[in-house]
Amino acid sequence: MTVQLHRSPSLAETDYAYAASVPATARVVHLAGACPLDADGATVAPGDYEAQAHAVVANLRQTLADLGADLTDVISHRVLVASTDQADLVRVWDVIHAAFGEHDVPSTLMGVTVLGYDDQLVELESVAVLPEQPPAADGVFDDPRLAAVYDSLDPDRSDLDHYVAIAGELGARSVLDVGCGTGTFATMLAARGHEVVGVDPAGASLDVARTKPRADEVHWIHGDAPAARRELPDLRADLATMTANVAQVFVTDDAWEENLRAIAALLRPGGHLVFETRVPEYRAWESWNSRDSFTAAEVPGIGRVESWHELLDVRSETVSFRSHTRFPDGVTIPAESTLRFRNREQVTASLTRCGFAVRDVRDAPDRPGREHVFLAERMG
């Protein structure tokens, strides 16, 4: 969600905008004052205005991150400083103004007699706007900060090698990559001479994809398979793919089969659909905890980024979990996801209903015994 800042040519020049506006569809959120408290609720750095100013900015960043936003989504703020000395106010302002950088939102700086916590000198009240995501987009992939580090945190994409091999085995010249994410597989295929359409509902991931070598040879579509059907009604690809967890993000049967029917319409008769799905009996979610799922990477231009999962709920065939990504500035961005674990018989039945015949179910070479790879042919 874009915040537009407005300045006045008729008023004095200041280091903050005079007004800010957002689109009418924006969701505005009023935040509690950010206080200089540590994780245990104690006031940090008693007597130090600058240190407390840094602390309130850090806490504001974390609150915004929990909402899927950051400082650039703030519309306005009010800086409260417990002092009658203007120099103290300026010291605090300099810290906060530097943190916001070019996003110098409308602001009020004021001295107050006392603030609510023991030894508290600074508080930062803010109003922000929450970014909107397409309904089918997972926050892990549609948050620009998370999309930018996704490839670095998952650098081993050897799982794609068998998809490349299958494309060669089937003699596929044109490929529809559904749920293409940051475009690793789509650009890999383009480099091998395939005609590729990459489809994904996460705009932030597509922004990353468009920066990769050979990206200009891929037709990118922001949306899902039904959206691709609307945009390219005459497409008749040789092969459609859904790599990684794409097939499992469709939690309801209606959403899953709508996706399958759209893919079938975009394939030529005799064309193939290849995708993987985790074997439910393996219970992959049992390792989705901070210890077993922890990973870290040095990301160029950003620094050390850490990531881990937290299991939230296992209910029937659906599993919900929260991913946490911690950046060098200390901000941790959470993103929740839910996957559906259908068994082999359920997947086969749904493919049949949607105009496919299952030709083979293979073991995933990179995860033997843990995933099925379905190869289905469009009938008719």
BALOBA-1460 file (C-alpha; in Angstrom, 3 decimals):
// residues 380
<rec num="1" residu="m" x="0.000" y="0.000" z="0.000"/>
<rec num="2" residu="t" x="1.534" y="3.313" z="-1.106"/>
<rec num="3" residu="v" x="1.509" y="6.274" z="1.263"/>
<rec num="4" residu="q" x="1.652" y="9.552" z="-0.653"/>
<rec num="5" residu="l" x="3.322" y="12.454" z="1.134"/>
<rec num="6" residu="h" x="2.281" y="16.024" z="0.422"/>
<rec num="7" residu="r" x="4.388" y="19.161" z="0.865"/>
<rec num="8" residu="s" x="3.401" y="22.808" z="0.638"/>
<rec num="9" residu="p" x="5.168" y="25.343" z="-1.594"/>
<rec num="10" residu="s" x="3.498" y="28.110" z="0.412"/>
<rec num="11" residu="l" x="4.671" y="27.091" z="3.890"/>
<rec num="12" residu="a" x="8.054" y="26.908" z="5.555"/>
<rec num="13" residu="e" x="10.361" y="24.100" z="4.415"/>
<rec num="14" residu="t" x="10.539" y="21.371" z="7.048"/>
<rec num="15" residu="d" x="12.096" y="17.930" z="7.411"/>
<rec num="16" residu="y" x="8.651" y="16.314" z="7.468"/>
<rec num="17" residu="a" x="5.699" y="16.311" z="5.067"/>
<rec num="18" residu="y" x="2.702" y="18.469" z="5.875"/>
<rec num="19" residu="a" x="0.171" y="15.774" z="5.007"/>
<rec num="20" residu="a" x="-0.167" y="12.170" z="3.858"/>
<rec num="21" residu="s" x="-2.889" y="10.326" z="1.939"/>
<rec num="22" residu="v" x="-3.681" y="6.700" z="1.097"/>
<rec num="23" residu="p" x="-6.104" y="5.028" z="-1.355"/>
<rec num="24" residu="a" x="-9.732" y="4.807" z="-0.303"/>
<rec num="25" residu="t" x="-9.473" y="1.011" z="-0.049"/>
<rec num="26" residu="a" x="-6.669" y="1.175" z="2.528"/>
<rec num="27" residu="r" x="-7.008" y="-0.385" z="5.973"/>
<rec num="28" residu="v" x="-5.816" y="2.189" z="8.486"/>
<rec num="29" residu="v" x="-4.462" y="0.952" z="11.813"/>
<rec num="30" residu="h" x="-3.861" y="3.076" z="14.917"/>
<rec num="31" residu="l" x="-0.901" y="1.772" z="16.893"/>
<rec num="32" residu="a" x="-0.342" y="2.010" z="20.617"/>
<rec num="33" residu="g" x="2.549" y="4.256" z="21.539"/>
<rec num="34" residu="a" x="5.862" y="2.464" z="21.018"/>
<rec num="35" residu="c" x="7.715" y="2.479" z="24.344"/>
<rec num="36" residu="p" x="11.400" y="1.837" z="25.171"/>
<rec num="37" residu="l" x="10.755" y="-1.551" z="26.775"/>
<rec num="38" residu="d" x="12.793" y="-4.723" z="26.425"/>
<rec num="39" residu="a" x="11.303" y="-8.207" z="25.988"/>
<rec num="40" residu="d" x="10.835" y="-8.530" z="29.745"/>
<rec num="41" residu="g" x="8.934" y="-5.230" z="30.001"/>
<rec num="42" residu="a" x="11.749" y="-3.245" z="31.621"/>
<rec num="43" residu="t" x="12.578" y="0.285" z="30.477"/>
<rec num="44" residu="v" x="15.876" y="0.339" z="28.609"/>
<rec num="45" residu="a" x="18.657" y="2.900" z="29.032"/>
<rec num="46" residu="p" x="17.277" y="5.081" z="31.883"/>
<rec num="47" residu="g" x="18.394" y="8.686" z="31.426"/>
<rec num="48" residu="d" x="19.522" y="8.201" z="27.784"/>
<rec num="49" residu="y" x="17.213" y="9.969" z="25.316"/>
<rec num="50" residu="e" x="18.931" y="8.737" z="22.161"/>
<rec num="51" residu="a" x="19.063" y="5.101" z="23.286"/>
<rec num="52" residu="q" x="15.374" y="5.155" z="24.186"/>
<rec num="53" residu="a" x="14.575" y="6.740" z="20.826"/>
<rec num="54" residu="h" x="16.365" y="3.867" z="19.068"/>
<rec num="55" residu="a" x="14.425" y="1.405" z="21.234"/>
<rec num="56" residu="v" x="11.009" y="2.840" z="20.402"/>
<rec num="57" residu="v" x="11.831" y="2.729" z="16.676"/>
<rec num="58" residu="a" x="12.908" y="-0.912" z="16.986"/>
<rec num="59" residu="n" x="9.704" y="-1.797" z="18.824"/>
<rec num="60" residu="l" x="7.614" y="0.069" z="16.264"/>
<rec num="61" residu="r" x="9.347" y="-1.828" z="13.454"/>
<rec num="62" residu="q" x="8.482" y="-5.125" z="15.139"/>
<rec num="63" residu="t" x="4.842" y="-4.179" z="15.684"/>
<rec num="64" residu="l" x="4.550" y="-3.197" z="12.033"/>
<rec num="65" residu="a" x="6.299" y="-6.394" z="10.906"/>
<rec num="66" residu="d" x="3.763" y="-8.446" z="12.872"/>
<rec num="67" residu="l" x="1.076" y="-6.741" z="10.776"/>
<rec num="68" residu="g" x="2.888" y="-7.298" z="7.475"/>
<rec num="69" residu="a" x="4.004" y="-3.674" z="7.222"/>
<rec num="70" residu="d" x="7.094" y="-1.533" z="7.807"/>
<rec num="71" residu="l" x="8.046" y="2.098" z="8.440"/>
<rec num="72" residu="t" x="7.130" y="3.100" z="4.883"/>
<rec num="73" residu="d" x="3.512" y="2.180" z="5.677"/>
<rec num="74" residu="v" x="3.295" y="4.776" z="8.470"/>
<rec num="75" residu="i" x="0.996" y="7.703" z="7.648"/>
<rec num="76" residu="s" x="1.861" y="9.988" z="10.555"/>
<rec num="77" residu="h" x="3.383" y="9.926" z="14.009"/>
<rec num="78" residu="r" x="3.671" y="11.919" z="17.209"/>
<rec num="79" residu="v" x="6.903" y="11.974" z="19.217"/>
<rec num="80" residu="l" x="6.539" y="12.422" z="22.970"/>
<rec num="81" residu="v" x="9.597" y="13.378" z="25.050"/>
<rec num="82" residu="a" x="9.568" y="13.707" z="28.826"/>
<rec num="83" residu="s" x="11.549" y="16.946" z="29.060"/>
<rec num="84" residu="t" x="11.192" y="20.720" z="29.187"/>
<rec num="85" residu="d" x="14.553" y="21.124" z="27.424"/>
<rec num="86" residu="q" x="14.177" y="21.634" z="23.691"/>
<rec num="87" residu="a" x="17.641" y="20.133" z="23.128"/>
<rec num="88" residu="d" x="16.383" y="16.802" z="24.469"/>
<rec num="89" residu="l" x="13.489" y="16.890" z="22.031"/>
<rec num="90" residu="v" x="15.831" y="17.569" z="19.136"/>
<rec num="91" residu="r" x="18.118" y="14.679" z="20.111"/>
<rec num="92" residu="v" x="15.165" y="12.293" z="20.053"/>
<rec num="93" residu="w" x="13.850" y="13.778" z="16.805"/>
<rec num="94" residu="d" x="17.186" y="13.305" z="15.057"/>
<rec num="95" residu="v" x="17.154" y="9.575" z="15.843"/>
<rec num="96" residu="i" x="13.576" y="9.052" z="14.691"/>
<rec num="97" residu="h" x="13.931" y="11.232" z="11.601"/>
<rec num="98" residu="a" x="17.036" y="9.271" z="10.554"/>
<rec num="99" residu="a" x="15.192" y="5.954" z="11.011"/>
<rec num="100" residu="f" x="12.366" y="7.052" z="8.717"/>
<rec num="101" residu="g" x="14.768" y="8.480" z="6.135"/>
<rec num="102" residu="e" x="13.049" y="9.785" z="3.015"/>
<rec num="103" residu="h" x="9.685" y="8.652" z="4.354"/>
<rec num="104" residu="d" x="9.400" y="11.833" z="6.390"/>
<rec num="105" residu="v" x="5.758" y="11.559" z="7.358"/>
<rec num="106" residu="p" x="3.682" y="14.301" z="8.997"/>
<rec num="107" residu="s" x="4.800" y="14.505" z="12.594"/>
<rec num="108" residu="t" x="4.353" y="16.326" z="15.882"/>
<rec num="109" residu="l" x="7.242" y="16.654" z="18.349"/>
<rec num="110" residu="m" x="6.250" y="17.627" z="21.859"/>
<rec num="111" residu="g" x="7.608" y="17.726" z="25.385"/>
<rec num="112" residu="v" x="5.493" y="16.245" z="28.174"/>
<rec num="113" residu="t" x="5.779" y="16.230" z="31.938"/>
<rec num="114" residu="v" x="5.868" y="12.485" z="32.477"/>
<rec num="115" residu="l" x="5.310" y="9.213" z="30.603"/>
<rec num="116" residu="g" x="3.692" y="6.033" z="31.836"/>
<rec num="117" residu="y" x="6.607" y="3.686" z="32.629"/>
<rec num="118" residu="d" x="9.302" y="4.100" z="35.250"/>
<rec num="119" residu="d" x="12.310" y="5.932" z="33.766"/>
<rec num="120" residu="q" x="10.536" y="6.342" z="30.404"/>
<rec num="121" residu="l" x="11.692" y="9.357" z="28.411"/>
<rec num="122" residu="v" x="10.360" y="8.691" z="24.883"/>
<rec num="123" residu="e" x="7.186" y="7.380" z="23.244"/>
<rec num="124" residu="l" x="6.264" y="7.213" z="19.555"/>
<rec num="125" residu="e" x="2.591" y="7.170" z="18.520"/>
<rec num="126" residu="s" x="1.891" y="6.161" z="14.927"/>
<rec num="127" residu="v" x="-0.902" y="5.624" z="12.424"/>
<rec num="128" residu="a" x="-0.184" y="3.197" z="9.575"/>
<rec num="129" residu="v" x="-1.878" y="1.562" z="6.615"/>
<rec num="130" residu="l" x="-1.829" y="-2.208" z="6.150"/>
<rec num="131" residu="p" x="-0.700" y="-3.503" z="2.767"/>
<rec num="132" residu="e" x="-3.294" y="-5.604" z="0.983"/>
<rec num="133" residu="q" x="-2.451" y="-8.985" z="-0.559"/>
<rec num="134" residu="p" x="-4.306" y="-10.977" z="-3.201"/>
<rec num="135" residu="p" x="-6.389" y="-13.606" z="-1.345"/>
<rec num="136" residu="a" x="-4.368" y="-16.521" z="-2.732"/>
<rec num="137" residu="a" x="-0.970" y="-15.000" z="-1.995"/>
<rec num="138" residu="d" x="0.969" y="-16.384" z="0.958"/>
<rec num="139" residu="g" x="2.669" y="-13.702" z="3.053"/>
<rec num="140" residu="v" x="5.964" y="-15.586" z="2.877"/>
<rec num="141" residu="f" x="6.061" y="-14.857" z="-0.836"/>
<rec num="142" residu="d" x="4.201" y="-11.548" z="-1.124"/>
<rec num="143" residu="d" x="6.085" y="-9.507" z="1.458"/>
<rec num="144" residu="p" x="8.843" y="-7.650" z="-0.468"/>
<rec num="145" residu="r" x="11.359" y="-8.138" z="2.344"/>
<rec num="146" residu="l" x="10.721" y="-11.881" z="2.526"/>
<rec num="147" residu="a" x="10.662" y="-12.348" z="-1.240"/>
<rec num="148" residu="a" x="14.039" y="-10.604" z="-1.506"/>
<rec num="149" residu="v" x="15.733" y="-13.185" z="0.747"/>
<rec num="150" residu="y" x="13.762" y="-16.286" z="-0.261"/>
<rec num="151" residu="d" x="16.330" y="-17.647" z="-2.723"/>
<rec num="152" residu="s" x="19.219" y="-17.087" z="-0.321"/>
<rec num="153" residu="l" x="17.454" y="-19.013" z="2.440"/>
<rec num="154" residu="d" x="16.633" y="-21.893" z="0.089"/>
<rec num="155" residu="p" x="19.654" y="-22.029" z="-2.234"/>
<rec num="156" residu="d" x="19.562" y="-25.768" z="-3.017"/>
<rec num="157" residu="r" x="17.018" y="-26.167" z="-5.825"/>
<rec num="158" residu="s" x="18.186" y="-29.583" z="-6.941"/>
<rec num="159" residu="d" x="14.517" y="-30.558" z="-6.560"/>
<rec num="160" residu="l" x="13.950" y="-28.834" z="-9.905"/>
<rec num="161" residu="d" x="16.339" y="-31.101" z="-11.792"/>
<rec num="162" residu="h" x="13.810" y="-33.910" z="-12.144"/>
<rec num="163" residu="y" x="11.219" y="-31.447" z="-13.483"/>
<rec num="164" residu="v" x="13.703" y="-30.366" z="-16.141"/>
<rec num="165" residu="a" x="14.317" y="-34.042" z="-16.924"/>
<rec num="166" residu="i" x="10.572" y="-34.727" z="-17.223"/>
<rec num="167" residu="a" x="10.146" y="-31.778" z="-19.587"/>
<rec num="168" residu="g" x="12.848" y="-33.335" z="-21.760"/>
<rec num="169" residu="e" x="11.348" y="-36.798" z="-21.437"/>
<rec num="170" residu="l" x="7.967" y="-35.512" z="-22.665"/>
<rec num="171" residu="g" x="9.481" y="-33.397" z="-25.434"/>
<rec num="172" residu="a" x="7.702" y="-30.330" z="-24.070"/>
<rec num="173" residu="r" x="8.465" y="-27.105" z="-25.898"/>
<rec num="174" residu="s" x="6.026" y="-24.851" z="-24.035"/>
<rec num="175" residu="v" x="5.590" y="-24.884" z="-20.255"/>
<rec num="176" residu="l" x="3.077" y="-23.269" z="-17.897"/>
<rec num="177" residu="d" x="4.724" y="-22.866" z="-14.481"/>
<rec num="178" residu="v" x="1.894" y="-22.428" z="-11.957"/>
<rec num="179" residu="g" x="3.050" y="-20.935" z="-8.669"/>
<rec num="180" residu="c" x="6.353" y="-19.874" z="-10.194"/>
<rec num="181" residu="g" x="7.386" y="-17.850" z="-7.127"/>
<rec num="182" residu="t" x="10.682" y="-16.028" z="-7.600"/>
<rec num="183" residu="g" x="11.060" y="-17.545" z="-11.063"/>
<rec num="184" residu="t" x="13.967" y="-19.942" z="-10.531"/>
<rec num="185" residu="f" x="12.393" y="-22.797" z="-12.506"/>
<rec num="186" residu="a" x="10.784" y="-20.589" z="-15.156"/>
<rec num="187" residu="t" x="14.062" y="-18.872" z="-16.013"/>
<rec num="188" residu="m" x="15.879" y="-22.210" z="-15.886"/>
<rec num="189" residu="l" x="13.511" y="-23.511" z="-18.559"/>
<rec num="190" residu="a" x="13.836" y="-20.335" z="-20.625"/>
<rec num="191" residu="a" x="17.601" y="-20.760" z="-20.619"/>
<rec num="192" residu="r" x="17.064" y="-24.215" z="-22.139"/>
<rec num="193" residu="g" x="14.966" y="-22.846" z="-24.986"/>
<rec num="194" residu="h" x="11.470" y="-23.562" z="-23.667"/>
<rec num="195" residu="e" x="8.596" y="-21.152" z="-24.146"/>
<rec num="196" residu="v" x="7.500" y="-20.354" z="-20.598"/>
<rec num="197" residu="v" x="4.534" y="-18.715" z="-18.905"/>
<rec num="198" residu="g" x="5.100" y="-18.078" z="-15.192"/>
<rec num="199" residu="v" x="2.040" y="-17.540" z="-12.990"/>
<rec num="200" residu="d" x="1.976" y="-16.485" z="-9.344"/>
<rec num="201" residu="p" x="-0.408" y="-14.537" z="-7.063"/>
<rec num="202" residu="a" x="2.493" y="-12.994" z="-5.097"/>
<rec num="203" residu="g" x="3.507" y="-9.758" z="-6.763"/>
<rec num="204" residu="a" x="6.628" y="-9.372" z="-4.615"/>
<rec num="205" residu="s" x="7.938" y="-12.749" z="-5.778"/>
<rec num="206" residu="l" x="7.289" y="-11.828" z="-9.393"/>
<rec num="207" residu="d" x="9.247" y="-8.610" z="-8.871"/>
<rec num="208" residu="v" x="12.228" y="-10.751" z="-7.855"/>
<rec num="209" residu="a" x="11.643" y="-13.123" z="-10.772"/>
<rec num="210" residu="r" x="11.759" y="-10.294" z="-13.299"/>
<rec num="211" residu="t" x="15.315" y="-9.395" z="-12.225"/>
<rec num="212" residu="k" x="16.785" y="-12.806" z="-13.087"/>
<rec num="213" residu="p" x="18.748" y="-13.688" z="-16.232"/>
<rec num="214" residu="r" x="16.435" y="-14.720" z="-19.106"/>
<rec num="215" residu="a" x="13.436" y="-13.246" z="-17.275"/>
<rec num="216" residu="d" x="12.581" y="-11.184" z="-20.352"/>
<rec num="217" residu="e" x="11.952" y="-14.461" z="-22.207"/>
<rec num="218" residu="v" x="9.207" y="-15.505" z="-19.779"/>
<rec num="219" residu="h" x="5.601" y="-14.299" z="-19.946"/>
<rec num="220" residu="w" x="4.784" y="-13.406" z="-16.333"/>
<rec num="221" residu="i" x="1.202" y="-13.328" z="-15.041"/>
<rec num="222" residu="h" x="0.267" y="-11.937" z="-11.635"/>
<rec num="223" residu="g" x="-2.501" y="-14.257" z="-10.481"/>
<rec num="224" residu="d" x="-3.491" y="-17.903" z="-10.444"/>
<rec num="225" residu="a" x="-4.284" y="-20.487" z="-13.117"/>
<rec num="226" residu="p" x="-7.828" y="-19.147" z="-13.678"/>
<rec num="227" residu="a" x="-6.297" y="-15.682" z="-14.160"/>
<rec num="228" residu="a" x="-3.873" y="-17.126" z="-16.717"/>
<rec num="229" residu="r" x="-6.819" y="-18.717" z="-18.498"/>
<rec num="230" residu="r" x="-8.507" y="-15.320" z="-18.720"/>
<rec num="231" residu="e" x="-5.360" y="-13.558" z="-19.918"/>
<rec num="232" residu="l" x="-4.211" y="-16.230" z="-22.376"/>
<rec num="233" residu="p" x="-7.396" y="-18.060" z="-23.447"/>
<rec num="234" residu="d" x="-5.704" y="-19.508" z="-26.537"/>
<rec num="235" residu="l" x="-2.674" y="-20.936" z="-24.733"/>
<rec num="236" residu="r" x="-2.199" y="-24.661" z="-25.318"/>
<rec num="237" residu="a" x="0.983" y="-25.592" z="-23.494"/>
<rec num="238" residu="d" x="2.706" y="-28.948" z="-23.741"/>
<rec num="239" residu="l" x="3.388" y="-29.144" z="-20.012"/>
<rec num="240" residu="a" x="2.158" y="-27.533" z="-16.803"/>
<rec num="241" residu="t" x="4.114" y="-27.754" z="-13.567"/>
<rec num="242" residu="m" x="3.544" y="-27.045" z="-9.885"/>
<rec num="243" residu="t" x="6.802" y="-27.394" z="-7.980"/>
<rec num="244" residu="a" x="7.507" y="-27.405" z="-4.232"/>
<rec num="245" residu="n" x="4.374" y="-26.931" z="-2.070"/>
<rec num="246" residu="v" x="2.196" y="-25.271" z="-4.730"/>
<rec num="247" residu="a" x="-0.267" y="-28.157" z="-5.069"/>
<rec num="248" residu="q" x="-0.856" y="-28.157" z="-1.324"/>
<rec num="249" residu="v" x="-1.753" y="-24.485" z="-0.864"/>
<rec num="250" residu="f" x="-5.257" y="-25.192" z="-2.220"/>
<rec num="251" residu="v" x="-6.918" y="-26.076" z="1.063"/>
<rec num="252" residu="t" x="-10.496" y="-26.573" z="-0.179"/>
<rec num="253" residu="d" x="-11.541" y="-29.086" z="-2.825"/>
<rec num="254" residu="d" x="-13.319" y="-26.336" z="-4.769"/>
<rec num="255" residu="a" x="-10.166" y="-24.191" z="-5.008"/>
<rec num="256" residu="w" x="-8.005" y="-27.190" z="-5.911"/>
<rec num="257" residu="e" x="-10.314" y="-28.419" z="-8.665"/>
<rec num="258" residu="e" x="-10.874" y="-24.918" z="-10.043"/>
<rec num="259" residu="n" x="-7.097" y="-24.725" z="-10.397"/>
<rec num="260" residu="l" x="-6.908" y="-28.132" z="-12.096"/>
<rec num="261" residu="r" x="-9.681" y="-27.296" z="-14.576"/>
<rec num="262" residu="a" x="-8.022" y="-24.019" z="-15.492"/>
<rec num="263" residu="i" x="-4.728" y="-25.822" z="-16.077"/>
<rec num="264" residu="a" x="-6.473" y="-28.440" z="-18.215"/>
<rec num="265" residu="a" x="-7.942" y="-25.668" z="-20.376"/>
<rec num="266" residu="l" x="-4.456" y="-24.212" z="-20.894"/>
<rec num="267" residu="l" x="-2.920" y="-27.523" z="-22.014"/>
<rec num="268" residu="r" x="-3.181" y="-29.036" z="-25.474"/>
<rec num="269" residu="p" x="-4.994" y="-32.388" z="-25.685"/>
<rec num="270" residu="g" x="-2.403" y="-34.941" z="-24.662"/>
<rec num="271" residu="g" x="-0.444" y="-32.314" z="-22.747"/>
<rec num="272" residu="h" x="0.826" y="-33.157" z="-19.282"/>
<rec num="273" residu="l" x="0.624" y="-31.817" z="-15.749"/>
<rec num="274" residu="v" x="3.441" y="-32.627" z="-13.324"/>
<rec num="275" residu="f" x="3.463" y="-31.714" z="-9.652"/>
<rec num="276" residu="e" x="4.541" y="-32.988" z="-6.262"/>
<rec num="277" residu="t" x="2.701" y="-33.419" z="-2.989"/>
<rec num="278" residu="r" x="3.998" y="-34.570" z="0.378"/>
<rec num="279" residu="v" x="3.121" y="-38.069" z="1.556"/>
<rec num="280" residu="p" x="0.846" y="-37.540" z="4.594"/>
<rec num="281" residu="e" x="2.101" y="-40.645" z="6.379"/>
<rec num="282" residu="y" x="5.593" y="-39.151" z="6.566"/>
<rec num="283" residu="r" x="4.247" y="-36.371" z="8.849"/>
<rec num="284" residu="a" x="6.655" y="-33.720" z="7.610"/>
<rec num="285" residu="w" x="5.166" y="-31.149" z="9.975"/>
<rec num="286" residu="e" x="6.755" y="-32.842" z="12.975"/>
<rec num="287" residu="s" x="10.050" y="-31.162" z="12.042"/>
<rec num="288" residu="w" x="8.499" y="-27.707" z="11.650"/>
<rec num="289" residu="n" x="9.948" y="-26.341" z="14.861"/>
<rec num="290" residu="s" x="12.612" y="-23.755" z="15.645"/>
<rec num="291" residu="r" x="15.347" y="-26.348" z="16.171"/>
<rec num="292" residu="d" x="14.871" y="-28.627" z="13.157"/>
<rec num="293" residu="s" x="13.811" y="-25.968" z="10.649"/>
<rec num="294" residu="f" x="16.346" y="-23.261" z="11.542"/>
<rec num="295" residu="t" x="18.402" y="-21.894" z="8.668"/>
<rec num="296" residu="a" x="20.568" y="-18.823" z="8.159"/>
<rec num="297" residu="a" x="22.266" y="-17.150" z="5.236"/>
<rec num="298" residu="e" x="24.425" y="-14.149" z="4.458"/>
<rec num="299" residu="v" x="22.344" y="-12.168" z="1.988"/>
<rec num="300" residu="p" x="24.278" y="-9.690" z="-0.190"/>
<rec num="301" residu="g" x="23.399" y="-6.112" z="0.684"/>
<rec num="302" residu="i" x="21.394" y="-7.185" z="3.745"/>
<rec num="303" residu="g" x="23.554" y="-9.318" z="6.039"/>
<rec num="304" residu="r" x="22.794" y="-12.404" z="8.095"/>
<rec num="305" residu="v" x="19.166" y="-13.471" z="7.867"/>
<rec num="306" residu="e" x="17.733" y="-16.273" z="10.000"/>
<rec num="307" residu="s" x="14.554" y="-18.277" z="9.442"/>
<rec num="308" residu="w" x="12.599" y="-21.008" z="11.222"/>
<rec num="309" residu="h" x="9.091" y="-22.494" z="11.431"/>
<rec num="310" residu="e" x="6.586" y="-22.827" z="14.246"/>
<rec num="311" residu="l" x="3.808" y="-25.432" z="14.038"/>
<rec num="312" residu="l" x="0.411" y="-23.897" z="14.821"/>
<rec num="313" residu="d" x="-2.269" y="-26.501" z="14.154"/>
<rec num="314" residu="v" x="-2.810" y="-29.965" z="12.701"/>
<rec num="315" residu="r" x="-6.442" y="-30.561" z="11.887"/>
<rec num="316" residu="s" x="-7.606" y="-33.478" z="9.764"/>
<rec num="317" residu="e" x="-5.688" y="-33.043" z="6.483"/>
<rec num="318" residu="t" x="-4.601" y="-29.406" z="6.977"/>
<rec num="319" residu="v" x="-1.483" y="-28.177" z="8.723"/>
<rec num="320" residu="s" x="-0.936" y="-24.534" z="9.682"/>
<rec num="321" residu="f" x="2.430" y="-23.094" z="10.588"/>
<rec num="322" residu="r" x="4.132" y="-19.753" z="11.053"/>
<rec num="323" residu="s" x="7.447" y="-18.869" z="9.421"/>
<rec num="324" residu="h" x="9.722" y="-16.409" z="11.215"/>
<rec num="325" residu="t" x="12.425" y="-14.456" z="9.386"/>
<rec num="326" residu="r" x="14.841" y="-12.338" z="11.434"/>
<rec num="327" residu="f" x="16.790" y="-9.534" z="9.761"/>
<rec num="328" residu="p" x="20.063" y="-7.910" z="10.888"/>
<rec num="329" residu="d" x="18.209" y="-4.907" z="12.331"/>
<rec num="330" residu="g" x="16.514" y="-7.260" z="14.806"/>
<rec num="331" residu="v" x="13.088" y="-7.197" z="13.153"/>
<rec num="332" residu="t" x="11.425" y="-10.601" z="12.883"/>
<rec num="333" residu="i" x="8.742" y="-10.924" z="10.213"/>
<rec num="334" residu="p" x="6.131" y="-13.645" z="10.769"/>
<rec num="335" residu="a" x="4.067" y="-15.194" z="7.992"/>
<rec num="336" residu="e" x="1.411" y="-17.866" z="8.392"/>
<rec num="337" residu="s" x="0.651" y="-20.653" z="5.916"/>
<rec num="338" residu="t" x="-1.705" y="-23.611" z="5.680"/>
<rec num="339" residu="l" x="-1.132" y="-26.720" z="3.551"/>
<rec num="340" residu="r" x="-3.502" y="-29.558" z="2.670"/>
<rec num="341" residu="f" x="-2.078" y="-33.087" z="2.842"/>
<rec num="342" residu="r" x="-4.164" y="-35.145" z="0.401"/>
<rec num="343" residu="n" x="-3.362" y="-38.814" z="0.015"/>
<rec num="344" residu="r" x="-2.575" y="-40.477" z="-3.279"/>
<rec num="345" residu="e" x="-6.121" y="-41.742" z="-3.837"/>
<rec num="346" residu="q" x="-7.649" y="-38.305" z="-3.227"/>
<rec num="347" residu="v" x="-5.288" y="-36.615" z="-5.659"/>
<rec num="348" residu="t" x="-5.901" y="-39.246" z="-8.325"/>
<rec num="349" residu="a" x="-9.685" y="-38.913" z="-7.973"/>
<rec num="350" residu="s" x="-9.553" y="-35.123" z="-8.255"/>
<rec num="351" residu="l" x="-7.399" y="-35.294" z="-11.374"/>
<rec num="352" residu="t" x="-9.853" y="-37.702" z="-12.976"/>
<rec num="353" residu="r" x="-12.795" y="-35.413" z="-12.221"/>
<rec num="354" residu="c" x="-10.955" y="-32.504" z="-13.842"/>
<rec num="355" residu="g" x="-10.154" y="-34.183" z="-17.146"/>
<rec num="356" residu="f" x="-6.802" y="-35.836" z="-16.465"/>
<rec num="357" residu="a" x="-5.594" y="-39.406" z="-16.503"/>
<rec num="358" residu="v" x="-2.774" y="-40.271" z="-14.104"/>
<rec num="359" residu="r" x="0.035" y="-41.859" z="-16.117"/>
<rec num="360" residu="d" x="2.599" y="-42.255" z="-13.355"/>
<rec num="361" residu="v" x="3.239" y="-41.517" z="-9.691"/>
<rec num="362" residu="r" x="6.941" y="-41.321" z="-8.963"/>
<rec num="363" residu="d" x="9.125" y="-40.947" z="-5.925"/>
<rec num="364" residu="a" x="10.724" y="-37.517" z="-5.594"/>
<rec num="365" residu="p" x="14.456" y="-38.128" z="-6.178"/>
<rec num="366" residu="d" x="15.491" y="-35.452" z="-3.685"/>
<rec num="367" residu="r" x="13.064" y="-36.658" z="-0.984"/>
<rec num="368" residu="p" x="12.676" y="-40.428" z="-1.379"/>
<rec num="369" residu="g" x="9.675" y="-41.820" z="0.438"/>
<rec num="370" residu="r" x="8.463" y="-38.369" z="1.427"/>
<rec num="371" residu="e" x="6.812" y="-37.002" z="-1.721"/>
<rec num="372" residu="h" x="4.767" y="-38.245" z="-4.647"/>
<rec num="373" residu="v" x="5.391" y="-36.764" z="-8.082"/>
<rec num="374" residu="f" x="2.225" y="-37.024" z="-10.194"/>
<rec num="375" residu="l" x="2.421" y="-37.148" z="-13.986"/>
<rec num="376" residu="a" x="-1.045" y="-36.713" z="-15.496"/>
<rec num="377" residu="e" x="-2.215" y="-36.373" z="-19.109"/>
<rec num="378" residu="r" x="-5.008" y="-34.078" z="-20.265"/>
<rec num="379" residu="m" x="-7.703" y="-36.142" z="-21.938"/>
<rec num="380" residu="g" x="-9.884" y="-35.060" z="-24.844"/>
